[in-house]
Amino acid sequence: MDILEIIIGIVLLIMAIFLVAAILMQSGKDKRLSGTIAGGAETFFGKSKASTMDKMLSKVTTIVAIVFAVLVLVLYVII
């Protein structure tokens, strides 16, 4: 069981880093920090591609967050 815990821990760490990056890259309503970071994406991709990228990031972030929560519960039950 030790190897399984290590693998789940590594996956959780990678998912946590992805979640932080994905949330910061999304443009919010008040466009403070996330608008600064994602602003480069809007000028690089254009307005239409930036909005589709934002929608895709939102969906992926939701899915990764759900899987992250489930893995935390699984790890809690294992330990």
PDB file with one MODEL, atoms N, CA, C and O in Angstrom:
MODEL        1
ATOM      1  N   MET A   1       0.813  -1.212   0.000  1.00  0.00           N
ATOM      2  CA  MET A   1       0.000   0.000   0.000  1.00  0.00           C
ATOM      3  C   MET A   1       0.848   1.265   0.000  1.00  0.00           C
ATOM      4  O   MET A   1       0.350   2.333  -0.356  1.00  0.00           O
ATOM      5  N   ASP A   2       2.097   1.174   0.384  1.00  0.00           N
ATOM      6  CA  ASP A   2       2.940   2.361   0.419  1.00  0.00           C
ATOM      7  C   ASP A   2       3.142   2.951  -0.967  1.00  0.00           C
ATOM      8  O   ASP A   2       3.118   4.172  -1.121  1.00  0.00           O
ATOM      9  N   ILE A   3       3.341   2.110  -1.981  1.00  0.00           N
ATOM     10  CA  ILE A   3       3.564   2.614  -3.335  1.00  0.00           C
ATOM     11  C   ILE A   3       2.309   3.294  -3.873  1.00  0.00           C
ATOM     12  O   ILE A   3       2.403   4.284  -4.598  1.00  0.00           O
ATOM     13  N   LEU A   4       1.132   2.767  -3.522  1.00  0.00           N
ATOM     14  CA  LEU A   4      -0.123   3.372  -3.957  1.00  0.00           C
ATOM     15  C   LEU A   4      -0.302   4.759  -3.339  1.00  0.00           C
ATOM     16  O   LEU A   4      -0.750   5.687  -4.012  1.00  0.00           O
ATOM     17  N   GLU A   5       0.041   4.898  -2.079  1.00  0.00           N
ATOM     18  CA  GLU A   5      -0.062   6.196  -1.409  1.00  0.00           C
ATOM     19  C   GLU A   5       0.896   7.208  -2.029  1.00  0.00           C
ATOM     20  O   GLU A   5       0.549   8.379  -2.185  1.00  0.00           O
ATOM     21  N   ILE A   6       2.087   6.764  -2.378  1.00  0.00           N
ATOM     22  CA  ILE A   6       3.063   7.658  -2.996  1.00  0.00           C
ATOM     23  C   ILE A   6       2.578   8.111  -4.369  1.00  0.00           C
ATOM     24  O   ILE A   6       2.692   9.288  -4.713  1.00  0.00           O
ATOM     25  N   ILE A   7       2.041   7.186  -5.147  1.00  0.00           N
ATOM     26  CA  ILE A   7       1.540   7.528  -6.484  1.00  0.00           C
ATOM     27  C   ILE A   7       0.376   8.508  -6.385  1.00  0.00           C
ATOM     28  O   ILE A   7       0.335   9.492  -7.124  1.00  0.00           O
ATOM     29  N   ILE A   8      -0.566   8.252  -5.485  1.00  0.00           N
ATOM     30  CA  ILE A   8      -1.707   9.161  -5.313  1.00  0.00           C
ATOM     31  C   ILE A   8      -1.226  10.522  -4.818  1.00  0.00           C
ATOM     32  O   ILE A   8      -1.749  11.552  -5.243  1.00  0.00           O
ATOM     33  N   GLY A   9      -0.238  10.540  -3.926  1.00  0.00           N
ATOM     34  CA  GLY A   9       0.312  11.805  -3.443  1.00  0.00           C
ATOM     35  C   GLY A   9       0.954  12.617  -4.551  1.00  0.00           C
ATOM     36  O   GLY A   9       0.781  13.834  -4.608  1.00  0.00           O
ATOM     37  N   ILE A  10       1.697  11.957  -5.436  1.00  0.00           N
ATOM     38  CA  ILE A  10       2.325  12.652  -6.561  1.00  0.00           C
ATOM     39  C   ILE A  10       1.270  13.193  -7.520  1.00  0.00           C
ATOM     40  O   ILE A  10       1.379  14.318  -8.005  1.00  0.00           O
ATOM     41  N   VAL A  11       0.247  12.381  -7.788  1.00  0.00           N
ATOM     42  CA  VAL A  11      -0.845  12.829  -8.669  1.00  0.00           C
ATOM     43  C   VAL A  11      -1.566  14.025  -8.057  1.00  0.00           C
ATOM     44  O   VAL A  11      -1.900  14.974  -8.766  1.00  0.00           O
ATOM     45  N   LEU A  12      -1.807  13.990  -6.756  1.00  0.00           N
ATOM     46  CA  LEU A  12      -2.456  15.120  -6.079  1.00  0.00           C
ATOM     47  C   LEU A  12      -1.610  16.379  -6.163  1.00  0.00           C
ATOM     48  O   LEU A  12      -2.146  17.467  -6.371  1.00  0.00           O
ATOM     49  N   LEU A  13      -0.315  16.254  -6.008  1.00  0.00           N
ATOM     50  CA  LEU A  13       0.574  17.408  -6.096  1.00  0.00           C
ATOM     51  C   LEU A  13       0.545  18.019  -7.494  1.00  0.00           C
ATOM     52  O   LEU A  13       0.473  19.240  -7.637  1.00  0.00           O
ATOM     53  N   ILE A  14       0.600  17.183  -8.513  1.00  0.00           N
ATOM     54  CA  ILE A  14       0.547  17.676  -9.895  1.00  0.00           C
ATOM     55  C   ILE A  14      -0.796  18.344 -10.171  1.00  0.00           C
ATOM     56  O   ILE A  14      -0.851  19.391 -10.814  1.00  0.00           O
ATOM     57  N   MET A  15      -1.881  17.737  -9.683  1.00  0.00           N
ATOM     58  CA  MET A  15      -3.208  18.316  -9.892  1.00  0.00           C
ATOM     59  C   MET A  15      -3.356  19.646  -9.166  1.00  0.00           C
ATOM     60  O   MET A  15      -3.987  20.566  -9.686  1.00  0.00           O
ATOM     61  N   ALA A  16      -2.784  19.760  -7.973  1.00  0.00           N
ATOM     62  CA  ALA A  16      -2.865  21.014  -7.218  1.00  0.00           C
ATOM     63  C   ALA A  16      -2.135  22.135  -7.957  1.00  0.00           C
ATOM     64  O   ALA A  16      -2.629  23.260  -8.033  1.00  0.00           O
ATOM     65  N   ILE A  17      -0.966  21.824  -8.496  1.00  0.00           N
ATOM     66  CA  ILE A  17      -0.216  22.836  -9.256  1.00  0.00           C
ATOM     67  C   ILE A  17      -0.993  23.233 -10.505  1.00  0.00           C
ATOM     68  O   ILE A  17      -1.052  24.413 -10.852  1.00  0.00           O
ATOM     69  N   PHE A  18      -1.595  22.246 -11.186  1.00  0.00           N
ATOM     70  CA  PHE A  18      -2.404  22.552 -12.363  1.00  0.00           C
ATOM     71  C   PHE A  18      -3.596  23.428 -12.000  1.00  0.00           C
ATOM     72  O   PHE A  18      -3.901  24.383 -12.713  1.00  0.00           O
ATOM     73  N   LEU A  19      -4.273  23.113 -10.899  1.00  0.00           N
ATOM     74  CA  LEU A  19      -5.441  23.901 -10.497  1.00  0.00           C
ATOM     75  C   LEU A  19      -5.079  25.350 -10.215  1.00  0.00           C
ATOM     76  O   LEU A  19      -5.803  26.262 -10.615  1.00  0.00           O
ATOM     77  N   VAL A  20      -3.961  25.567  -9.526  1.00  0.00           N
ATOM     78  CA  VAL A  20      -3.536  26.941  -9.243  1.00  0.00           C
ATOM     79  C   VAL A  20      -3.257  27.679 -10.541  1.00  0.00           C
ATOM     80  O   VAL A  20      -3.710  28.810 -10.719  1.00  0.00           O
ATOM     81  N   ALA A  21      -2.516  27.053 -11.454  1.00  0.00           N
ATOM     82  CA  ALA A  21      -2.188  27.698 -12.728  1.00  0.00           C
ATOM     83  C   ALA A  21      -3.436  27.941 -13.571  1.00  0.00           C
ATOM     84  O   ALA A  21      -3.581  29.011 -14.162  1.00  0.00           O
ATOM     85  N   ALA A  22      -4.337  26.965 -13.633  1.00  0.00           N
ATOM     86  CA  ALA A  22      -5.543  27.104 -14.452  1.00  0.00           C
ATOM     87  C   ALA A  22      -6.466  28.191 -13.913  1.00  0.00           C
ATOM     88  O   ALA A  22      -7.061  28.942 -14.685  1.00  0.00           O
ATOM     89  N   ILE A  23      -6.585  28.275 -12.603  1.00  0.00           N
ATOM     90  CA  ILE A  23      -7.447  29.302 -12.012  1.00  0.00           C
ATOM     91  C   ILE A  23      -6.866  30.695 -12.252  1.00  0.00           C
ATOM     92  O   ILE A  23      -7.610  31.639 -12.524  1.00  0.00           O
ATOM     93  N   LEU A  24      -5.556  30.827 -12.155  1.00  0.00           N
ATOM     94  CA  LEU A  24      -4.942  32.126 -12.400  1.00  0.00           C
ATOM     95  C   LEU A  24      -5.012  32.530 -13.870  1.00  0.00           C
ATOM     96  O   LEU A  24      -5.033  33.721 -14.178  1.00  0.00           O
ATOM     97  N   MET A  25      -5.048  31.575 -14.769  1.00  0.00           N
ATOM     98  CA  MET A  25      -5.108  31.888 -16.194  1.00  0.00           C
ATOM     99  C   MET A  25      -6.502  32.287 -16.656  1.00  0.00           C
ATOM    100  O   MET A  25      -6.638  32.922 -17.701  1.00  0.00           O
ATOM    101  N   GLN A  26      -7.539  31.932 -15.905  1.00  0.00           N
ATOM    102  CA  GLN A  26      -8.897  32.283 -16.298  1.00  0.00           C
ATOM    103  C   GLN A  26      -9.145  33.758 -16.049  1.00  0.00           C
ATOM    104  O   GLN A  26      -8.678  34.327 -15.062  1.00  0.00           O
ATOM    105  N   SER A  27      -9.889  34.368 -16.961  1.00  0.00           N
ATOM    106  CA  SER A  27     -10.222  35.774 -16.753  1.00  0.00           C
ATOM    107  C   SER A  27     -11.478  35.860 -15.901  1.00  0.00           C
ATOM    108  O   SER A  27     -12.502  35.250 -16.210  1.00  0.00           O
ATOM    109  N   GLY A  28     -11.383  36.621 -14.835  1.00  0.00           N
ATOM    110  CA  GLY A  28     -12.517  36.776 -13.938  1.00  0.00           C
ATOM    111  C   GLY A  28     -13.339  37.989 -14.298  1.00  0.00           C
ATOM    112  O   GLY A  28     -13.068  38.664 -15.291  1.00  0.00           O
ATOM    113  N   LYS A  29     -14.338  38.263 -13.495  1.00  0.00           N
ATOM    114  CA  LYS A  29     -15.195  39.412 -13.761  1.00  0.00           C
ATOM    115  C   LYS A  29     -14.509  40.731 -13.422  1.00  0.00           C
ATOM    116  O   LYS A  29     -14.761  41.744 -14.076  1.00  0.00           O
ATOM    117  N   ASP A  30     -13.640  40.732 -12.403  1.00  0.00           N
ATOM    118  CA  ASP A  30     -13.008  41.987 -12.022  1.00  0.00           C
ATOM    119  C   ASP A  30     -11.633  42.173 -12.656  1.00  0.00           C
ATOM    120  O   ASP A  30     -11.048  43.250 -12.538  1.00  0.00           O
ATOM    121  N   LYS A  31     -11.114  41.169 -13.315  1.00  0.00           N
ATOM    122  CA  LYS A  31      -9.881  41.234 -14.109  1.00  0.00           C
ATOM    123  C   LYS A  31      -8.702  41.836 -13.355  1.00  0.00           C
ATOM    124  O   LYS A  31      -7.998  42.690 -13.893  1.00  0.00           O
ATOM    125  N   ARG A  32      -8.483  41.415 -12.151  1.00  0.00           N
ATOM    126  CA  ARG A  32      -7.302  41.898 -11.424  1.00  0.00           C
ATOM    127  C   ARG A  32      -6.104  41.033 -11.776  1.00  0.00           C
ATOM    128  O   ARG A  32      -5.493  41.233 -12.826  1.00  0.00           O
ATOM    129  N   LEU A  33      -5.757  40.085 -10.933  1.00  0.00           N
ATOM    130  CA  LEU A  33      -4.572  39.264 -11.163  1.00  0.00           C
ATOM    131  C   LEU A  33      -4.754  38.337 -12.350  1.00  0.00           C
ATOM    132  O   LEU A  33      -3.851  38.211 -13.177  1.00  0.00           O
ATOM    133  N   SER A  34      -5.904  37.685 -12.449  1.00  0.00           N
ATOM    134  CA  SER A  34      -6.105  36.742 -13.554  1.00  0.00           C
ATOM    135  C   SER A  34      -6.167  37.476 -14.889  1.00  0.00           C
ATOM    136  O   SER A  34      -5.740  36.933 -15.908  1.00  0.00           O
ATOM    137  N   GLY A  35      -6.682  38.679 -14.901  1.00  0.00           N
ATOM    138  CA  GLY A  35      -6.716  39.457 -16.133  1.00  0.00           C
ATOM    139  C   GLY A  35      -5.334  39.859 -16.590  1.00  0.00           C
ATOM    140  O   GLY A  35      -5.079  39.966 -17.790  1.00  0.00           O
ATOM    141  N   THR A  36      -4.442  40.082 -15.644  1.00  0.00           N
ATOM    142  CA  THR A  36      -3.074  40.423 -15.984  1.00  0.00           C
ATOM    143  C   THR A  36      -2.370  39.245 -16.626  1.00  0.00           C
ATOM    144  O   THR A  36      -1.657  39.403 -17.617  1.00  0.00           O
ATOM    145  N   ILE A  37      -2.568  38.069 -16.065  1.00  0.00           N
ATOM    146  CA  ILE A  37      -1.902  36.877 -16.585  1.00  0.00           C
ATOM    147  C   ILE A  37      -2.525  36.447 -17.906  1.00  0.00           C
ATOM    148  O   ILE A  37      -1.802  36.121 -18.847  1.00  0.00           O
ATOM    149  N   ALA A  38      -3.841  36.441 -17.996  1.00  0.00           N
ATOM    150  CA  ALA A  38      -4.524  35.980 -19.202  1.00  0.00           C
ATOM    151  C   ALA A  38      -4.553  37.047 -20.285  1.00  0.00           C
ATOM    152  O   ALA A  38      -4.913  36.745 -21.422  1.00  0.00           O
ATOM    153  N   GLY A  39      -4.194  38.261 -19.975  1.00  0.00           N
ATOM    154  CA  GLY A  39      -4.195  39.324 -20.974  1.00  0.00           C
ATOM    155  C   GLY A  39      -3.280  39.027 -22.133  1.00  0.00           C
ATOM    156  O   GLY A  39      -3.585  39.379 -23.272  1.00  0.00           O
ATOM    157  N   GLY A  40      -2.157  38.382 -21.861  1.00  0.00           N
ATOM    158  CA  GLY A  40      -1.250  37.995 -22.930  1.00  0.00           C
ATOM    159  C   GLY A  40      -1.877  36.969 -23.843  1.00  0.00           C
ATOM    160  O   GLY A  40      -1.608  36.964 -25.044  1.00  0.00           O
ATOM    161  N   ALA A  41      -2.703  36.105 -23.300  1.00  0.00           N
ATOM    162  CA  ALA A  41      -3.373  35.096 -24.121  1.00  0.00           C
ATOM    163  C   ALA A  41      -4.384  35.757 -25.048  1.00  0.00           C
ATOM    164  O   ALA A  41      -4.562  35.312 -26.182  1.00  0.00           O
ATOM    165  N   GLU A  42      -5.042  36.805 -24.589  1.00  0.00           N
ATOM    166  CA  GLU A  42      -6.019  37.482 -25.432  1.00  0.00           C
ATOM    167  C   GLU A  42      -5.346  38.165 -26.603  1.00  0.00           C
ATOM    168  O   GLU A  42      -5.862  38.122 -27.720  1.00  0.00           O
ATOM    169  N   THR A  43      -4.196  38.798 -26.373  1.00  0.00           N
ATOM    170  CA  THR A  43      -3.526  39.462 -27.480  1.00  0.00           C
ATOM    171  C   THR A  43      -2.879  38.452 -28.414  1.00  0.00           C
ATOM    172  O   THR A  43      -2.760  38.713 -29.611  1.00  0.00           O
ATOM    173  N   PHE A  44      -2.460  37.313 -27.899  1.00  0.00           N
ATOM    174  CA  PHE A  44      -1.822  36.296 -28.727  1.00  0.00           C
ATOM    175  C   PHE A  44      -2.851  35.515 -29.535  1.00  0.00           C
ATOM    176  O   PHE A  44      -2.660  35.293 -30.731  1.00  0.00           O
ATOM    177  N   PHE A  45      -3.926  35.102 -28.903  1.00  0.00           N
ATOM    178  CA  PHE A  45      -4.930  34.276 -29.572  1.00  0.00           C
ATOM    179  C   PHE A  45      -6.038  35.094 -30.220  1.00  0.00           C
ATOM    180  O   PHE A  45      -6.726  34.582 -31.103  1.00  0.00           O
ATOM    181  N   GLY A  46      -6.232  36.318 -29.827  1.00  0.00           N
ATOM    182  CA  GLY A  46      -7.358  37.105 -30.304  1.00  0.00           C
ATOM    183  C   GLY A  46      -8.528  36.949 -29.343  1.00  0.00           C
ATOM    184  O   GLY A  46      -8.513  36.081 -28.470  1.00  0.00           O
ATOM    185  N   LYS A  47      -9.541  37.791 -29.507  1.00  0.00           N
ATOM    186  CA  LYS A  47     -10.661  37.792 -28.565  1.00  0.00           C
ATOM    187  C   LYS A  47     -11.479  36.504 -28.626  1.00  0.00           C
ATOM    188  O   LYS A  47     -11.835  35.967 -27.577  1.00  0.00           O
ATOM    189  N   SER A  48     -11.785  35.998 -29.803  1.00  0.00           N
ATOM    190  CA  SER A  48     -12.656  34.824 -29.899  1.00  0.00           C
ATOM    191  C   SER A  48     -11.969  33.572 -29.381  1.00  0.00           C
ATOM    192  O   SER A  48     -12.587  32.765 -28.688  1.00  0.00           O
ATOM    193  N   LYS A  49     -10.701  33.405 -29.711  1.00  0.00           N
ATOM    194  CA  LYS A  49      -9.996  32.228 -29.221  1.00  0.00           C
ATOM    195  C   LYS A  49      -9.743  32.318 -27.724  1.00  0.00           C
ATOM    196  O   LYS A  49      -9.709  31.295 -27.041  1.00  0.00           O
ATOM    197  N   ALA A  50      -9.567  33.513 -27.210  1.00  0.00           N
ATOM    198  CA  ALA A  50      -9.362  33.664 -25.770  1.00  0.00           C
ATOM    199  C   ALA A  50     -10.612  33.265 -25.003  1.00  0.00           C
ATOM    200  O   ALA A  50     -10.516  32.664 -23.933  1.00  0.00           O
ATOM    201  N   SER A  51     -11.789  33.594 -25.541  1.00  0.00           N
ATOM    202  CA  SER A  51     -13.020  33.212 -24.835  1.00  0.00           C
ATOM    203  C   SER A  51     -13.233  31.704 -24.901  1.00  0.00           C
ATOM    204  O   SER A  51     -13.698  31.109 -23.929  1.00  0.00           O
ATOM    205  N   THR A  52     -12.901  31.073 -26.027  1.00  0.00           N
ATOM    206  CA  THR A  52     -13.040  29.626 -26.092  1.00  0.00           C
ATOM    207  C   THR A  52     -12.000  28.946 -25.214  1.00  0.00           C
ATOM    208  O   THR A  52     -12.269  27.899 -24.626  1.00  0.00           O
ATOM    209  N   MET A  53     -10.812  29.541 -25.124  1.00  0.00           N
ATOM    210  CA  MET A  53      -9.795  28.996 -24.230  1.00  0.00           C
ATOM    211  C   MET A  53     -10.256  29.117 -22.787  1.00  0.00           C
ATOM    212  O   MET A  53     -10.005  28.225 -21.976  1.00  0.00           O
ATOM    213  N   ASP A  54     -10.927  30.213 -22.462  1.00  0.00           N
ATOM    214  CA  ASP A  54     -11.436  30.416 -21.109  1.00  0.00           C
ATOM    215  C   ASP A  54     -12.527  29.397 -20.776  1.00  0.00           C
ATOM    216  O   ASP A  54     -12.575  28.885 -19.658  1.00  0.00           O
ATOM    217  N   LYS A  55     -13.394  29.104 -21.732  1.00  0.00           N
ATOM    218  CA  LYS A  55     -14.438  28.095 -21.515  1.00  0.00           C
ATOM    219  C   LYS A  55     -13.832  26.720 -21.324  1.00  0.00           C
ATOM    220  O   LYS A  55     -14.258  25.959 -20.455  1.00  0.00           O
ATOM    221  N   MET A  56     -12.818  26.395 -22.151  1.00  0.00           N
ATOM    222  CA  MET A  56     -12.170  25.102 -22.032  1.00  0.00           C
ATOM    223  C   MET A  56     -11.447  24.991 -20.687  1.00  0.00           C
ATOM    224  O   MET A  56     -11.521  23.955 -20.026  1.00  0.00           O
ATOM    225  N   LEU A  57     -10.751  26.050 -20.284  1.00  0.00           N
ATOM    226  CA  LEU A  57     -10.069  26.053 -18.987  1.00  0.00           C
ATOM    227  C   LEU A  57     -11.058  25.885 -17.848  1.00  0.00           C
ATOM    228  O   LEU A  57     -10.768  25.197 -16.870  1.00  0.00           O
ATOM    229  N   SER A  58     -12.214  26.505 -17.966  1.00  0.00           N
ATOM    230  CA  SER A  58     -13.234  26.388 -16.928  1.00  0.00           C
ATOM    231  C   SER A  58     -13.726  24.952 -16.793  1.00  0.00           C
ATOM    232  O   SER A  58     -13.868  24.447 -15.679  1.00  0.00           O
ATOM    233  N   LYS A  59     -13.986  24.295 -17.918  1.00  0.00           N
ATOM    234  CA  LYS A  59     -14.451  22.906 -17.879  1.00  0.00           C
ATOM    235  C   LYS A  59     -13.375  21.983 -17.325  1.00  0.00           C
ATOM    236  O   LYS A  59     -13.655  21.134 -16.478  1.00  0.00           O
ATOM    237  N   VAL A  60     -12.141  22.147 -17.803  1.00  0.00           N
ATOM    238  CA  VAL A  60     -11.040  21.298 -17.349  1.00  0.00           C
ATOM    239  C   VAL A  60     -10.774  21.519 -15.869  1.00  0.00           C
ATOM    240  O   VAL A  60     -10.503  20.565 -15.140  1.00  0.00           O
ATOM    241  N   THR A  61     -10.848  22.766 -15.416  1.00  0.00           N
ATOM    242  CA  THR A  61     -10.635  23.074 -14.002  1.00  0.00           C
ATOM    243  C   THR A  61     -11.693  22.402 -13.135  1.00  0.00           C
ATOM    244  O   THR A  61     -11.378  21.868 -12.072  1.00  0.00           O
ATOM    245  N   THR A  62     -12.941  22.426 -13.583  1.00  0.00           N
ATOM    246  CA  THR A  62     -14.015  21.777 -12.836  1.00  0.00           C
ATOM    247  C   THR A  62     -13.786  20.272 -12.735  1.00  0.00           C
ATOM    248  O   THR A  62     -13.937  19.684 -11.664  1.00  0.00           O
ATOM    249  N   ILE A  63     -13.422  19.656 -13.851  1.00  0.00           N
ATOM    250  CA  ILE A  63     -13.187  18.210 -13.854  1.00  0.00           C
ATOM    251  C   ILE A  63     -12.009  17.844 -12.959  1.00  0.00           C
ATOM    252  O   ILE A  63     -12.094  16.901 -12.172  1.00  0.00           O
ATOM    253  N   VAL A  64     -10.911  18.588 -13.078  1.00  0.00           N
ATOM    254  CA  VAL A  64      -9.723  18.299 -12.266  1.00  0.00           C
ATOM    255  C   VAL A  64     -10.013  18.526 -10.782  1.00  0.00           C
ATOM    256  O   VAL A  64      -9.519  17.778  -9.938  1.00  0.00           O
ATOM    257  N   ALA A  65     -10.800  19.540 -10.456  1.00  0.00           N
ATOM    258  CA  ALA A  65     -11.141  19.797  -9.057  1.00  0.00           C
ATOM    259  C   ALA A  65     -11.978  18.655  -8.468  1.00  0.00           C
ATOM    260  O   ALA A  65     -11.783  18.270  -7.315  1.00  0.00           O
ATOM    261  N   ILE A  66     -12.903  18.120  -9.260  1.00  0.00           N
ATOM    262  CA  ILE A  66     -13.719  16.996  -8.779  1.00  0.00           C
ATOM    263  C   ILE A  66     -12.857  15.757  -8.570  1.00  0.00           C
ATOM    264  O   ILE A  66     -12.973  15.079  -7.549  1.00  0.00           O
ATOM    265  N   VAL A  67     -11.989  15.462  -9.542  1.00  0.00           N
ATOM    266  CA  VAL A  67     -11.094  14.303  -9.410  1.00  0.00           C
ATOM    267  C   VAL A  67     -10.146  14.500  -8.228  1.00  0.00           C
ATOM    268  O   VAL A  67      -9.845  13.546  -7.510  1.00  0.00           O
ATOM    269  N   PHE A  68      -9.677  15.725  -8.023  1.00  0.00           N
ATOM    270  CA  PHE A  68      -8.802  16.038  -6.901  1.00  0.00           C
ATOM    271  C   PHE A  68      -9.505  15.742  -5.575  1.00  0.00           C
ATOM    272  O   PHE A  68      -8.926  15.121  -4.684  1.00  0.00           O
ATOM    273  N   ALA A  69     -10.752  16.189  -5.452  1.00  0.00           N
ATOM    274  CA  ALA A  69     -11.504  15.961  -4.211  1.00  0.00           C
ATOM    275  C   ALA A  69     -11.738  14.473  -3.977  1.00  0.00           C
ATOM    276  O   ALA A  69     -11.633  13.997  -2.847  1.00  0.00           O
ATOM    277  N   VAL A  70     -12.055  13.742  -5.037  1.00  0.00           N
ATOM    278  CA  VAL A  70     -12.277  12.297  -4.902  1.00  0.00           C
ATOM    279  C   VAL A  70     -10.982  11.598  -4.482  1.00  0.00           C
ATOM    280  O   VAL A  70     -11.005  10.721  -3.619  1.00  0.00           O
ATOM    281  N   LEU A  71      -9.858  11.979  -5.083  1.00  0.00           N
ATOM    282  CA  LEU A  71      -8.581  11.367  -4.717  1.00  0.00           C
ATOM    283  C   LEU A  71      -8.197  11.672  -3.273  1.00  0.00           C
ATOM    284  O   LEU A  71      -7.632  10.818  -2.590  1.00  0.00           O
ATOM    285  N   VAL A  72      -8.494  12.869  -2.807  1.00  0.00           N
ATOM    286  CA  VAL A  72      -8.210  13.192  -1.409  1.00  0.00           C
ATOM    287  C   VAL A  72      -9.037  12.292  -0.486  1.00  0.00           C
ATOM    288  O   VAL A  72      -8.528  11.793   0.518  1.00  0.00           O
ATOM    289  N   LEU A  73     -10.305  12.087  -0.827  1.00  0.00           N
ATOM    290  CA  LEU A  73     -11.141  11.197  -0.023  1.00  0.00           C
ATOM    291  C   LEU A  73     -10.637   9.760  -0.079  1.00  0.00           C
ATOM    292  O   LEU A  73     -10.633   9.073   0.943  1.00  0.00           O
ATOM    293  N   VAL A  74     -10.215   9.294  -1.239  1.00  0.00           N
ATOM    294  CA  VAL A  74      -9.673   7.937  -1.368  1.00  0.00           C
ATOM    295  C   VAL A  74      -8.405   7.789  -0.539  1.00  0.00           C
ATOM    296  O   VAL A  74      -8.218   6.782   0.143  1.00  0.00           O
ATOM    297  N   LEU A  75      -7.541   8.786  -0.596  1.00  0.00           N
ATOM    298  CA  LEU A  75      -6.301   8.739   0.178  1.00  0.00           C
ATOM    299  C   LEU A  75      -6.598   8.752   1.675  1.00  0.00           C
ATOM    300  O   LEU A  75      -5.912   8.091   2.453  1.00  0.00           O
ATOM    301  N   TYR A  76      -7.621   9.504   2.075  1.00  0.00           N
ATOM    302  CA  TYR A  76      -8.016   9.550   3.480  1.00  0.00           C
ATOM    303  C   TYR A  76      -8.513   8.189   3.954  1.00  0.00           C
ATOM    304  O   TYR A  76      -8.205   7.763   5.067  1.00  0.00           O
ATOM    305  N   VAL A  77      -9.283   7.509   3.107  1.00  0.00           N
ATOM    306  CA  VAL A  77      -9.818   6.200   3.469  1.00  0.00           C
ATOM    307  C   VAL A  77      -8.701   5.153   3.523  1.00  0.00           C
ATOM    308  O   VAL A  77      -8.717   4.269   4.380  1.00  0.00           O
ATOM    309  N   ILE A  78      -7.741   5.253   2.616  1.00  0.00           N
ATOM    310  CA  ILE A  78      -6.624   4.300   2.582  1.00  0.00           C
ATOM    311  C   ILE A  78      -5.761   4.412   3.832  1.00  0.00           C
ATOM    312  O   ILE A  78      -5.361   3.405   4.415  1.00  0.00           O
ATOM    313  N   ILE A  79      -5.482   5.637   4.233  1.00  0.00           N
ATOM    314  CA  ILE A  79      -4.618   5.834   5.411  1.00  0.00           C
ATOM    315  C   ILE A  79      -5.456   5.601   6.611  1.00  0.00           C
ATOM    316  O   ILE A  79      -4.966   5.705   7.736  1.00  0.00           O
TER     317      ILE A  79
ENDMDL
END
